[in-house]
Structures are given as C-alpha cells and as structure tokens.
C-alpha cells in the first residue's frame, strides 16, 4: 500500500522517519502539482541532506531527469537568491544522474555573478569527462577566477583530466602550484604526489621551492613529495628526486645504497631511461627484444615472465648492497639469453676498497 503524505504533519516527524517515508514513496502516473511542489519544497529546504537527497531522487524519478533540470533547478537558479540557487544546483549532485541539460545549464551558471553559484556549477561539471570541448574550456577559464573558492572547485573538477600526462595539462598544474591562495597550492602539491609520472624536473624545482612556503601544510606536502615519490616513475625521474634531496637538504647519498645505485644507473644508461620504470617494490626493464624483466627493489632477484622457463637469480654477495641492482639492470637492457650471463657480469664487477666500481 502506498504511503500517504500529510504535508501539515510531515515537518514534525524525526528526519529518519521523513527519510523512510520518502524512500517508500511510489510515484503515480498522474501529475499532481500539489504533490510535486511539496516534494520540491522538501528537496530544497529540508535541513537534513539525506532527506534532501531522497526527495530530489523521488522528484527526478517522477518527472524525469531532464524535466527536473529544466523545470525545477533552472527556474530557482534564475530567480532565487544565491543561497537557494546554490542549493538547487547541488541537487544535481544528489540525484546521481547527469543529463545533458544539466551540463548545458552549468556552462552558463559557471559565469554567474555569485561565487557560490559558480562553485556549485564547477562541481557539477566535474562529473562529466572534462578533457575536451566546452566543459574543459569552461573549467580552465574558472581556474583563473578572482574568487579562490571557484578556482579550487575548478581544479578539483579537472582532477581526472590532469591524470592524462600532456604538456598542456602540466603547464596548467604548474599554474596551480604558484597560486596566491594557500589552499590551492596545497591541493596542487598533493595532486602532484597522487598523479603518477609528474616527477619531471620542472615539477621538482617548483616542489623544492615550496619547502619554504609560508604555510605549514604546503611545506609538509612538499616534503612528502620529495621524500616519498609516486608509486611509478622512470629512472630519470627518480634521479631528479634524489638530486633535489641532495641540493635542497644536503643529504649524503653515499651511505644510502639504493639511492646511490639509482644515481649510478642514471649516469650510465643515458638514452635508455624510458625503458627503466621504478615501482614501490621492484623495477621493470624493457629489453631489446621486447621482453620485460623484473628486478627486486633490493637487487636480490631477477625474473622474466616472458621467458620459456622462469629465471630467478640470486646475487653472489660479492657486490655492496644495492650495486648488484645496477649490474642487473644494465645487463637486462641488452636482453639476456641465459641466467648465467647475469651472474657472470654481476660477479665480474671488481670493487675497489672505497666501494666504487672500477
């Protein structure tokens, strides 16, 4: 049996009961403008977000998502004050659906006179693919808004697009790293940390400069980027990170075997840096034949899943900790044909008394 609402007593119910009643609401086939207006009032004005969400979903289900945008949300944004307009736009986030009508309206609302409305419009636009077209252009323009909250909302909306590693997007992210507002600088530093492949020298120089930022949160985030680099990076990116640590903090990597090995790798593999990728616990090397070799991060073992039989090599222990990693990676770039060749090259590296390879 369908639940019968009594608008006069509904407001007095606990919010849990209001939410339950709305969840059990069954729409009829006949338009009832009185019921529609009643649902709209509670979708927009209820003081509990769970009730607003349920009422908005019920209304969108009843009249359709497109009509919900055009006949419910749009008139409020155009006629009401900024607070009510913002709350109306946020209903588009609550209903969990994103019709094209909402996108078209938000492209207009992101130019609204009220910063709160522009923020809400940017948040909704972030629900679409933002890497091309009018949505991308509108959000990029919003990153230059005079109001910092609008700029931040636009950057957050572009987060998925920034994961696409292109020079144009890199330049956009560098703009955020130099933003005058500390909230945006902090967000941008954390974004660099999250996004893989963003450890090229241009970013590292900016991040290193933010270690002296006036804000403690930005300084802490910058330190996290330098000391805890992303999960995946090329050997060139890893060497740039180490170089920044040396230059910025005066760290001596001679007593840090793994860091010293990375620096040695950089100095000898040159143009092959894009064939060596560093992960959290291992390194992958693409050999000349296209086979992918996997080296344990500590340099303790090497395997190749593409080989007819699984190859696992354990170093003889003649090399200082971490240095066998260098020998293995250099050898794998030339694509090994037998496990013995790795052992031969690694064991043949004569070490001088000061611990450097001759």
C-alpha positions, 0 to 999 in steps of 0.5 A: 500500500502506498504511503500517504503524505500529510504535508501539515504533519510531515515537518514534525516527524524525526528526519529518519522517519521523513527519510523512510517515508520518502524512500517508500514513496511510489510515484503515480502516473498522474501529475499532481502539482500539489504533490510535486511542489511539496516534494520540491519544497522538501528537496530544497529546504529540508535541513537534513541532506539525506532527506534532501537527497531522497526527495530530489531522487523521488522528484527526478524519478517522477518527472524525469531527469531532464524535466527536473533540470529544466523545470525545477533547478533552472527556474530557482537558479534564475530567480532565487537568491544565491543561497537557494540557487546554490542549493538547487544546483547541488541537487544535481549532485544528489540525484546521481544522474547527469543529463545533458541539460544539466551540463548545458545549464552549468556552462552558463551558471559557471559565469554567474555573478555569485561565487557560490553559484559558480562553485556549485556549477564547477562541481557539477561539471566535474562529473562529466569527462572534462578533457575536451570541448566546452566543459574543459574550456569552461573549467580552465577559464574558472581556474583563473577566477578572482574568487579562490573558492571557484578556482579550487572547485575548478581544479578539483573538477579537472582532477581526472583530466590532469591524470592524462600526462600532456604538456598542456595539462602540466603547464596548467598544474604548474599554474596551480602550484604558484597560486596566491591562495594557500589552499590551492597550492596545497591541493596542487602539491598533493595532486602532484604526489597522487598523479603518477609520472609528474616527477619531471624536473620542472615539477621538482624545482617548483616542489623544492621551492615550496619547502619554504612556503609560508604555510605549514601544510604546503611545506609538509606536502612538499616534503612528502613529495620529495621524500616519498615519490609516486608509486611509478616513475622512470629512472630519470625521474627518480634521479631528479628526486634524489638530486633535489634531496641532495641540493635542497637538504644536503643529504649524503647519498653515499651511505644510502645504497639504493639511492646511490645505485639509482644515481649510478644507473642514471649516469650510465644508461643515458638514452635508455631511461624510458625503458627503466620504470621504478615501482614501490617494490621492484623495477621493470626493464624493457629489453631489446627484444621486447621482453620485460624483466623484473628486478627486486627493489633490493637487487636480490632477484631477477625474473622474466615472465616472458621467458620459456622457463622462469629465471630467478637469480640470486646475487653472489654477495660479492657486490655492496648492497644495492650495486648488484641492482645496477649490474642487473639492470644494465645487463637486462637492457641488452636482453639476456639469453641465459641466467648465467650471463647475469651472474657472470657480469654481476660477479665480474664487477671488481670493487675497489676498497672505497666501494666504487666500481672500477 
